[in-house]
């Protein structure tokens, strides 16, 4: 489920399979979710597929180029950002359950937990012996600068809830994971980026919501 030209990892090679017999949620999963990709990377690392991990590490550098704060939670295999959701009413779904949906409106959602998953995967890659790259760490620093001002805000959550954003404990914990892995990645003192003091203090003050 990896795409060699870009290093992208798709969630699943399926389309039009209903999430329930009631229908209405026949999503396609032939897209690159950041969260799903990091979970796949764990399996690659355990199994010794280091080349695939290195190829994926280049992928977020490209999709986040320009404005890392605009990082999406999913992209197409060709790294396209615009994945407008449309219903194919003329196409029957599995056992006639429809409608079949292409695209995914979740591409515009804000999900804080993906930052923690990205940082944890990169941290594990370094522990597995994959050499660090200055470009990757530069991107991580920019993402952390953004996350530092956003982690207390509501988001759409791991289940991609549709409707008003909410406070999710899982999102807060994974935001903490991002900072924890950063602190363990770069122990050099940096007064402008004192993530250890800032996040611990904020966590003690607010705690998970």
N, C-alpha and C positions, 0 to 999 in steps of 0.2 A: 504493500500500500504506500510505497514511496515513489516519488516522481523524480527521476534522475536529472532532468534539465534544471530543476529549481531546488531539489532537496526537500520539497514539501512532503508532508505525511498526511494522508487523508484519514478522516475518522472511520469511515467504512465504505466499501464499494457497493452501496445500496441506494436505491431510489424508489419512492412510491410505496414503501412498506409502512402500514399504519401503526401508530403507537397504541391505538385502542380500536376495538370493534366499532365504536361509535363514529370513527372517522374524523376528518378535519385536521389531522396532524400527520399527514403523509409526507414528511420531510425527506429531502435528499441529503445524504451524508457524505457525498463525494467532494468534500471541502476540507480545507486545512484549518482545523480548530487548534489554537495554541495549546489549550489545556490537554486535549486528546494526544497531541503530538508529544508533549513532555512525558506523558504516561507510557507512550510507546518507546521513548528514548530510554526509560528505565530498563525495559526489556532488552533493548539493544545493548546497553552497557553490561548488563548481567551476562548476556550471551556472547559478548566479545565483538559485536559488530561496530567497531569504532569508526570506520569510514562513513557509515550512515549518520553517526552522531556528528562527525565533523561537517558533513554536507548540510545537515539541518542547522547547525550553528551559524552558517552563512545566511540562512533564510531570513531570520528576524532582522539581520542587518540591512537587508534590502527592503523588506516590507515596512520597516520603521524609518527608512531614510527620510531626511528632511525634518519631520516633526514627530519625534518619538512619542509625544503626548497624544498623538492621534492613532496610536497602535490599536488595531481592531482585534476582536477575539477570533475571527475567522477570515480566511481569504480563499480565493480559488486556487487550483493547482498552478495556474499561470501567474499567481500573485495579484490577481485583480481584486480591487477593494469594493467595487460596487456590485452587490449581490441582491438586487431587488427581488422580493418574494412575489411570485405569481402562481396562480392556480391553473392547471391544465385540465379544464373541465371535460375536454373531449377524450382524455386518456383515462381508462379505468385503472384503478389501483388494484392491489392484491385482493383477489376474490371480490372484485367490484366495489371495494371500499375506497371512497375518494373524498375530496379531490386530491390528485397528485400535485405536490408543490415543488417548484424549482426556485432556486435562490433561498435566502433566509434572512428575514428581517432582523435577526439577532446580530447581523454584522454591524449594526449601528448602536448596539447596546454597550453599556459600561459595566464591566465585570472585574472587580478588584482582585479576585483570587488568582487570575491568570499571571499576575506579576510574580506572585509567590511561586507558582509552578515553574515559570521560566527560570527564575533565579535558582531554584532548587535543582533543576535539571542541569544547568550550567555548572553549578557547584559540584554535583556528582560527577560530571564529565571531567572536571579538573582533578577530582580525587581519584578517578580511574586512570589518570595519567595523560589525558589529552591536554596538550600544551595550551596555556592561556594566550589570548590575543588581545593586543591593545585596543583594537577596534571594538571588540565585544565588551570589554570593560568600560570603554567610553560610552557605549550605548546604555549599559546598565546604570551608570552614574546619572545619565539624563533621565532614565525611567524612574530612578529613585527620587530625583529632585521633584519630578511630577507627582509621584505617589506620596511624598512627604506632605503635600498640601491637600491631598484628595482622600487619604485613607479613612478619614472620619465621616465622609459623606455617604449617603445611601447609594446603592447600586442595584443592578438587575439580578445578581446572584448566579450561582452555579447552574440552577435549573432554568435560567433564561426567562424569568417571569415576565409576562407582558402586563403592562399597567404601570402604576406609579412605582418609582424606585423605593427600596426599603433598606433597613439595616439588617444585615445578615452576619451572624457570628462566624460562619465559614469564611466569608470575605475578609473579615477583620483578622482572623488567625493567619490566613494566607498572606495578607499584607505584611504582617509581622514576620512571616517566613522570609519574605523578600529582603527585609532589612537585616534579619539575622544572618542570612547567607552572605549578604554584602559585607557585613562586619567581619565575618570569618574569611572572606575572600581578600579583602584589602585592609590589613591592620594598620596601615600607615596613618598617622594623625593628620587630620584635615579639619581645621576650625570652622570652615565653611560648610562642612558636611559631617557634623557630629551625630551620625545616625544612632549610635549606641545610646547616647544620653537622651536625644530627642524622642525616640520611639519608646524607650523604656519609661520615660516620664509620662508620655501621653497615654501609654497603656495602663499605667498605674492610676492615672487621673480618670480615664474614661472606661477602660476595660472593654471587652467585647460587647456589642450591642445585641 
